[in-house]
Amino acid sequence: MTRPELEINQQAMWSILVFEQRTTLTLAVEMMLRCQLSPQQILAKTAVALEGSHHDS
């Protein structure tokens, strides 16, 4: 795969993720803005939530 093809593929994957997981990602961003947890902790919790939701579908 060429670099432009990889970039297009990556953009498509992000678009799908944001469309399917909008609520979870929105909550993660809001937590980063308001919560005392580190961004790494928030992203780790978000990844676990996304992993769980992927198994549910």
TORTOR-968217 format. One record per atom (N, C-alpha, C, O): residue number from 1; residue in one letter; atom name; x, y, z. Coordinates in pm, 1 decimal, m for minus. Last residue first. Layout:
BEGIN
NUM / A / CA / X / Y / Z
...
This chain:
BEGIN
57 / S / N / m2108.1 / m592.7 / 1993.5
57 / S / CA / m2177.6 / m579.0 / 1865.4
57 / S / C / m2169.6 / m703.0 / 1781.6
57 / S / O / m2223.5 / m706.3 / 1671.0
56 / D / N / m1953.0 / m640.0 / 2215.3
56 / D / CA / m2098.2 / m645.8 / 2231.8
56 / D / C / m2171.7 / m645.1 / 2098.6
56 / D / O / m2285.3 / m691.8 / 2090.5
55 / H / N / m1695.5 / m588.8 / 2140.2
55 / H / CA / m1732.3 / m728.8 / 2164.1
55 / H / C / m1883.8 / m745.7 / 2175.6
55 / H / O / m1936.7 / m853.6 / 2148.5
54 / H / N / m1702.1 / m312.7 / 2133.7
54 / H / CA / m1675.0 / m385.4 / 2008.7
54 / H / C / m1716.5 / m532.3 / 2022.6
54 / H / O / m1766.6 / m592.4 / 1927.6
53 / S / N / m1731.9 / m245.7 / 2394.7
53 / S / CA / m1844.6 / m219.7 / 2304.6
53 / S / C / m1826.6 / m291.6 / 2172.8
53 / S / O / m1924.4 / m327.6 / 2107.3
52 / G / N / m1478.9 / m317.7 / 2494.2
52 / G / CA / m1599.6 / m385.1 / 2541.3
52 / G / C / m1716.9 / m366.2 / 2448.3
52 / G / O / m1793.7 / m459.5 / 2425.0
51 / E / N / m1319.9 / m131.6 / 2359.1
51 / E / CA / m1295.9 / m275.0 / 2339.7
51 / E / C / m1419.6 / m353.8 / 2380.0
51 / E / O / m1461.0 / m445.7 / 2309.3
50 / L / N / m1417.9 / 104.7 / 2467.7
50 / L / CA / m1433.5 / 79.5 / 2324.2
50 / L / C / m1414.5 / m68.7 / 2293.1
50 / L / O / m1485.9 / m124.5 / 2209.7
49 / A / N / m1337.3 / 69.2 / 2734.6
49 / A / CA / m1480.0 / 83.8 / 2702.0
49 / A / C / m1505.6 / 53.7 / 2553.9
49 / A / O / m1602.4 / m14.1 / 2519.2
48 / V / N / m1060.5 / 62.2 / 2700.8
48 / V / CA / m1129.3 / m54.5 / 2758.5
48 / V / C / m1277.8 / m48.7 / 2724.5
48 / V / O / m1337.5 / m150.4 / 2689.4
47 / A / N / m1022.2 / 320.9 / 2601.4
47 / A / CA / m985.2 / 205.2 / 2518.7
47 / A / C / m1054.1 / 78.9 / 2569.1
47 / A / O / m1100.9 / m2.4 / 2489.4
46 / T / N / m1100.4 / 469.2 / 2825.0
46 / T / CA / m1176.4 / 479.4 / 2700.6
46 / T / C / m1147.8 / 360.0 / 2610.2
46 / T / O / m1239.3 / 304.6 / 2549.3
45 / K / N / m897.4 / 404.9 / 3003.7
45 / K / CA / m1036.0 / 368.2 / 3036.3
45 / K / C / m1124.1 / 372.2 / 2911.6
45 / K / O / m1212.4 / 288.0 / 2894.9
44 / A / N / m683.6 / 519.5 / 2862.1
44 / A / CA / m682.4 / 376.0 / 2891.8
44 / A / C / m823.4 / 327.6 / 2923.3
44 / A / O / m865.0 / 222.0 / 2875.7
43 / L / N / m758.1 / 788.7 / 2861.6
43 / L / CA / m750.3 / 716.5 / 2734.7
43 / L / C / m748.1 / 565.7 / 2757.0
43 / L / O / m805.8 / 491.3 / 2677.6
42 / I / N / m740.7 / 838.0 / 3137.5
42 / I / CA / m868.2 / 854.9 / 3068.1
42 / I / C / m867.4 / 777.7 / 2937.3
42 / I / O / m964.2 / 708.8 / 2904.9
41 / Q / N / m468.7 / 794.8 / 3182.1
41 / Q / CA / m568.7 / 714.6 / 3252.6
41 / Q / C / m703.0 / 720.2 / 3180.7
41 / Q / O / m770.5 / 618.4 / 3165.5
40 / Q / N / m358.0 / 993.5 / 3016.7
40 / Q / CA / m326.4 / 853.2 / 2992.6
40 / Q / C / m428.9 / 761.9 / 3059.4
40 / Q / O / m471.4 / 662.7 / 3000.2
39 / P / N / m448.6 / 1231.9 / 3133.3
39 / P / CA / m498.4 / 1193.5 / 3000.5
39 / P / C / m471.9 / 1045.6 / 2970.6
39 / P / O / m553.8 / 979.6 / 2906.6
38 / S / N / m520.4 / 1169.4 / 3483.5
38 / S / CA / m427.3 / 1203.8 / 3375.9
38 / S / C / m488.8 / 1164.9 / 3241.3
38 / S / O / m572.3 / 1074.6 / 3235.5
37 / L / N / m803.8 / 1307.5 / 3658.9
37 / L / CA / m724.2 / 1194.9 / 3610.8
37 / L / C / m629.8 / 1241.5 / 3500.1
37 / L / O / m656.3 / 1340.4 / 3431.9
36 / Q / N / m968.7 / 1517.3 / 3715.5
36 / Q / CA / m834.5 / 1523.3 / 3771.6
36 / Q / C / m746.3 / 1406.1 / 3728.3
36 / Q / O / m626.7 / 1405.0 / 3757.6
35 / C / N / m1171.5 / 1649.0 / 3446.5
35 / C / CA / m1138.7 / 1548.2 / 3546.3
35 / C / C / m994.1 / 1562.5 / 3593.7
35 / C / O / m908.4 / 1613.1 / 3521.2
34 / R / N / m1231.7 / 1817.5 / 3231.9
34 / R / CA / m1286.6 / 1846.7 / 3364.8
34 / R / C / m1234.4 / 1759.4 / 3477.7
34 / R / O / m1252.1 / 1793.8 / 3594.5
33 / L / N / m1113.6 / 1740.3 / 2990.9
33 / L / CA / m1127.1 / 1883.1 / 3020.1
33 / L / C / m1160.2 / 1910.2 / 3166.2
33 / L / O / m1121.8 / 2014.1 / 3219.8
32 / M / N / m1131.2 / 1466.7 / 2995.6
32 / M / CA / m998.2 / 1527.9 / 2988.1
32 / M / C / m1003.6 / 1675.4 / 3025.1
32 / M / O / m909.6 / 1729.0 / 3083.7
31 / M / N / m1408.5 / 1435.5 / 2992.9
31 / M / CA / m1333.4 / 1396.5 / 3112.6
31 / M / C / m1195.0 / 1460.6 / 3112.5
31 / M / O / m1146.5 / 1504.0 / 3217.0
30 / E / N / m1461.3 / 1517.7 / 2731.7
30 / E / CA / m1514.5 / 1596.3 / 2843.2
30 / E / C / m1441.5 / 1562.8 / 2973.0
30 / E / O / m1415.3 / 1651.6 / 3054.2
29 / V / N / m1334.3 / 1308.5 / 2593.8
29 / V / CA / m1286.2 / 1446.2 / 2577.8
29 / V / C / m1335.4 / 1533.0 / 2693.0
29 / V / O / m1259.2 / 1613.6 / 2746.5
28 / A / N / m1493.6 / 1091.5 / 2678.8
28 / A / CA / m1349.5 / 1092.7 / 2704.8
28 / A / C / m1293.8 / 1234.4 / 2695.5
28 / A / O / m1214.6 / 1275.6 / 2780.2
27 / L / N / m1744.9 / 1162.3 / 2577.5
27 / L / CA / m1724.3 / 1153.1 / 2722.2
27 / L / C / m1576.4 / 1157.6 / 2758.0
27 / L / O / m1538.1 / 1220.6 / 2856.6
26 / T / N / m1685.3 / 1138.2 / 2305.3
26 / T / CA / m1724.9 / 1268.1 / 2360.8
26 / T / C / m1704.6 / 1270.4 / 2511.5
26 / T / O / m1653.6 / 1367.8 / 2566.7
25 / L / N / m1638.8 / 864.0 / 2285.6
25 / L / CA / m1530.2 / 957.7 / 2258.2
25 / L / C / m1561.2 / 1096.8 / 2313.0
25 / L / O / m1471.4 / 1165.4 / 2361.9
24 / T / N / m1895.6 / 764.3 / 2347.9
24 / T / CA / m1779.7 / 726.8 / 2429.1
24 / T / C / m1665.2 / 825.3 / 2409.0
24 / T / O / m1601.1 / 865.9 / 2505.9
23 / T / N / m2048.9 / 883.3 / 2139.0
23 / T / CA / m2078.3 / 909.4 / 2279.9
23 / T / C / m1957.8 / 879.3 / 2368.1
23 / T / O / m1921.8 / 960.1 / 2453.8
22 / R / N / m1932.1 / 781.5 / 1896.1
22 / R / CA / m1937.2 / 924.9 / 1925.9
22 / R / C / m1957.3 / 953.0 / 2074.9
22 / R / O / m1888.8 / 1038.6 / 2130.9
21 / Q / N / m1875.3 / 543.3 / 1769.0
21 / Q / CA / m1845.4 / 557.1 / 1911.9
21 / Q / C / m1847.8 / 702.6 / 1958.4
21 / Q / O / m1774.0 / 741.1 / 2049.1
20 / E / N / m1936.7 / 558.3 / 1498.1
20 / E / CA / m1991.9 / 448.4 / 1577.6
20 / E / C / m1976.4 / 470.8 / 1728.0
20 / E / O / m2057.6 / 421.2 / 1806.1
19 / F / N / m1799.0 / 793.0 / 1417.2
19 / F / CA / m1941.7 / 777.1 / 1391.1
19 / F / C / m2002.5 / 672.2 / 1483.7
19 / F / O / m2108.6 / 695.1 / 1541.7
18 / V / N / m1534.8 / 736.2 / 1496.4
18 / V / CA / m1605.2 / 851.5 / 1554.4
18 / V / C / m1755.5 / 837.8 / 1533.7
18 / V / O / m1832.5 / 868.4 / 1624.7
17 / L / N / m1484.3 / 507.0 / 1336.7
17 / L / CA / m1475.7 / 501.5 / 1483.1
17 / L / C / m1554.7 / 614.9 / 1546.5
17 / L / O / m1632.5 / 592.8 / 1639.3
16 / I / N / m1514.0 / 614.1 / 1077.4
16 / I / CA / m1603.3 / 506.5 / 1122.9
16 / I / C / m1603.5 / 500.4 / 1275.0
16 / I / O / m1709.6 / 489.8 / 1336.5
15 / S / N / m1303.5 / 799.5 / 1079.9
15 / S / CA / m1441.6 / 843.2 / 1054.9
15 / S / C / m1541.7 / 739.8 / 1105.5
15 / S / O / m1641.6 / 774.3 / 1168.6
14 / W / N / m1082.6 / 632.2 / 1115.9
14 / W / CA / m1116.8 / 730.0 / 1219.1
14 / W / C / m1261.6 / 778.1 / 1202.7
14 / W / O / m1333.1 / 795.0 / 1301.4
13 / M / N / m1093.7 / 489.4 / 872.2
13 / M / CA / m1107.9 / 417.0 / 999.3
13 / M / C / m1145.9 / 512.3 / 1111.9
13 / M / O / m1230.9 / 479.5 / 1194.7
12 / A / N / m1049.3 / 696.6 / 689.1
12 / A / CA / m1175.7 / 622.7 / 686.4
12 / A / C / m1198.2 / 550.0 / 817.9
12 / A / O / m1309.9 / 548.9 / 869.7
11 / Q / N / m787.9 / 768.2 / 756.7
11 / Q / CA / m896.0 / 865.9 / 770.5
11 / Q / C / m1032.0 / 796.1 / 773.4
11 / Q / O / m1119.4 / 833.1 / 851.8
10 / Q / N / m656.1 / 529.8 / 686.4
10 / Q / CA / m656.3 / 574.5 / 825.1
10 / Q / C / m768.8 / 675.4 / 848.7
10 / Q / O / m837.5 / 668.3 / 950.6
9 / N / N / m696.6 / 530.1 / 408.8
9 / N / CA / m748.8 / 420.5 / 488.2
9 / N / C / m759.0 / 461.2 / 635.3
9 / N / O / m858.2 / 430.8 / 701.5
8 / I / N / m552.1 / 760.5 / 342.5
8 / I / CA / m696.1 / 754.4 / 314.0
8 / I / C / m761.6 / 646.3 / 398.8
8 / I / O / m869.3 / 667.4 / 454.5
7 / E / N / m296.2 / 677.1 / 423.1
7 / E / CA / m357.7 / 795.4 / 483.7
7 / E / C / m508.2 / 796.0 / 461.6
7 / E / O / m583.9 / 828.6 / 553.0
6 / L / N / m254.5 / 458.7 / 252.9
6 / L / CA / m258.3 / 438.2 / 398.0
6 / L / C / m326.2 / 555.0 / 467.9
6 / L / O / m404.5 / 535.3 / 560.8
5 / E / N / m249.7 / 592.3 / 8.7
5 / E / CA / m354.0 / 492.4 / 33.8
5 / E / C / m367.9 / 464.8 / 183.1
5 / E / O / m478.9 / 449.4 / 234.0
4 / P / N / m18.7 / 751.9 / 39.4
4 / P / CA / m151.0 / 815.2 / 24.9
4 / P / C / m265.9 / 716.6 / 51.1
4 / P / O / m367.7 / 754.2 / 109.2
3 / R / N / 175.4 / 533.9 / 61.2
3 / R / CA / 149.7 / 625.3 / 171.9
3 / R / C / 14.1 / 696.6 / 157.9
3 / R / O / m61.5 / 701.8 / 255.0
2 / T / N / 52.5 / 222.8 / m78.5
2 / T / CA / 129.7 / 346.6 / m83.3
2 / T / C / 92.4 / 435.4 / 34.9
2 / T / O / m9.8 / 414.0 / 100.1
1 / M / N / 84.0 / m117.4 / 0.0
1 / M / CA / 0.0 / 0.0 / 0.0
1 / M / C / 88.9 / 124.2 / 0.0
1 / M / O / 189.3 / 129.1 / 71.1
